[in-house]
Amino acid sequence: MREHGLKSEGGWPSRKLRLTLLISFGGLLALMVIAGLGALRLARQLHTQEEEIRQAFLAHTQPLLVLSSSIYVYNDRIQEYLLSQDPQVDGLTAREFSRLTAEINSTVRKYPENCQPQERALVESLEQLFTEQHGVVPWGETNS
């Protein structure tokens, strides 16, 4: 069998060309596998970072929402208390105010320390608002 350039006499590519093509395609396949594994590793890292960011966001957002809604409920109860003819009859007792106060104080204490300055300022302003509201109601007395 005699080879003429790229083809042998039978019409098939020469052995050298077949070996070159095999090595080229094998190398290309190896590069694609390496690139795919690198992409999978990067996707896993991105997912891990995304999960950490999501957890941090929830750790800050959830207490802030609880604090804000607790202060809103507290404010609403104060308004009911002040407008009521007989707060004891209306069910607005010092025990309810104590429970709401404890919930708000607990939420403020649990708030994550590692926050941005604007976030800390917001928490402090909510805490100040609560402190001001807390001083409005004459606890243990009635308005009748």
C-alpha positions in Angstrom: 0.0 0.0 0.0 1.5 3.2 -1.1 0.6 6.6 0.3 0.1 9.7 -1.9 0.0 12.8 0.4 -3.1 12.7 2.5 -4.7 9.6 1.0 -3.5 6.1 0.6 -4.3 4.0 -2.5 -7.5 2.6 -1.0 -9.1 6.1 -0.7 -8.8 6.2 3.1 -6.8 9.0 4.8 -3.2 8.1 5.5 -2.3 6.7 8.9 -0.4 10.0 9.8 -3.5 12.1 9.0 -5.8 9.8 11.0 -3.5 10.0 14.0 -3.3 13.8 13.7 -7.1 14.1 13.6 -7.5 11.7 16.5 -5.0 13.7 18.6 -6.7 17.0 17.6 -10.2 15.9 18.4 -9.0 14.3 21.6 -7.3 17.5 22.6 -10.4 19.5 21.7 -12.6 17.1 23.8 -10.2 17.4 26.7 -10.3 21.2 26.5 -14.1 21.1 26.4 -14.3 18.8 29.5 -11.8 21.1 31.4 -13.8 24.2 30.5 -17.1 22.5 31.5 -15.7 21.4 34.8 -14.4 24.9 35.4 -17.8 26.3 34.6 -19.5 23.9 37.0 -17.1 24.9 39.8 -17.7 28.6 39.1 -21.5 28.0 39.1 -21.2 26.2 42.5 -19.2 29.1 43.9 -21.7 31.6 42.6 -24.6 29.6 44.1 -22.7 29.4 47.5 -22.2 33.2 47.4 -25.8 33.8 46.4 -27.0 31.7 49.3 -24.7 33.6 51.8 -26.0 36.9 50.5 -29.6 35.7 50.7 -29.1 34.5 54.3 -27.5 37.8 55.2 -30.3 39.8 53.6 -32.9 37.7 55.5 -31.0 38.1 58.8 -31.3 41.9 58.4 -34.7 42.2 56.7 -36.8 39.9 58.8 -36.0 41.6 62.2 -36.4 45.0 60.6 -39.9 44.0 59.3 -40.8 42.6 62.7 -39.6 45.7 64.5 -41.4 48.0 62.1 -44.7 46.1 62.4 -44.4 45.7 66.2 -43.9 49.5 66.5 -46.9 50.0 64.2 -49.1 47.7 66.3 -47.8 49.4 69.5 -48.7 52.8 68.1 -52.1 51.5 67.0 -52.7 50.2 70.6 -51.6 53.5 72.1 -54.1 55.3 69.9 -56.9 52.9 71.0 -55.9 53.3 74.6 -55.9 57.1 74.5 -59.2 57.3 72.6 -60.9 54.7 74.7 -63.5 55.6 77.4 -62.5 52.6 79.5 -59.2 50.9 78.4 -59.6 48.0 80.8 -63.1 47.2 79.3 -61.7 47.5 75.8 -59.0 44.9 76.6 -56.1 47.3 76.4 -54.2 46.3 79.4 -50.8 47.0 80.8 -50.0 43.3 80.1 -50.6 43.8 76.4 -48.4 46.8 76.3 -45.7 44.9 78.3 -45.8 42.1 75.8 -45.5 44.4 72.9 -42.6 46.3 74.6 -40.8 43.1 75.3 -41.2 42.0 71.7 -39.8 45.2 70.4 -36.9 45.3 72.8 -36.1 41.7 72.0 -36.1 42.4 68.3 -33.8 45.4 68.7 -31.4 43.3 70.8 -31.4 40.5 68.2 -30.7 42.8 65.3 -27.4 41.9 63.6 -24.5 44.1 64.6 -22.8 43.9 61.2 -24.9 46.3 59.2 -24.4 49.4 57.1 -24.4 52.9 58.7 -27.7 53.8 57.0 -29.3 50.6 58.3 -28.0 51.2 61.8 -29.4 54.8 61.6 -32.8 53.4 60.6 -32.8 50.9 63.5 -31.8 53.7 65.9 -34.6 56.0 64.6 -37.2 53.2 65.0 -35.9 52.6 68.5 -36.1 56.3 69.3 -39.7 56.4 67.9 -40.6 53.5 70.1 -39.0 55.1 73.2 -41.0 58.3 72.5 -44.3 56.3 72.0 -43.6 54.3 75.1 -43.5 57.4 77.3 -46.9 58.6 76.1 -49.2 56.1 78.0 -49.7 56.4 81.7 -49.2 52.7 82.6 -51.5 51.3 85.2 -53.9 54.2 85.1 -57.2 54.6 83.3 -58.4 57.6 81.3 -61.9 57.6 82.8 
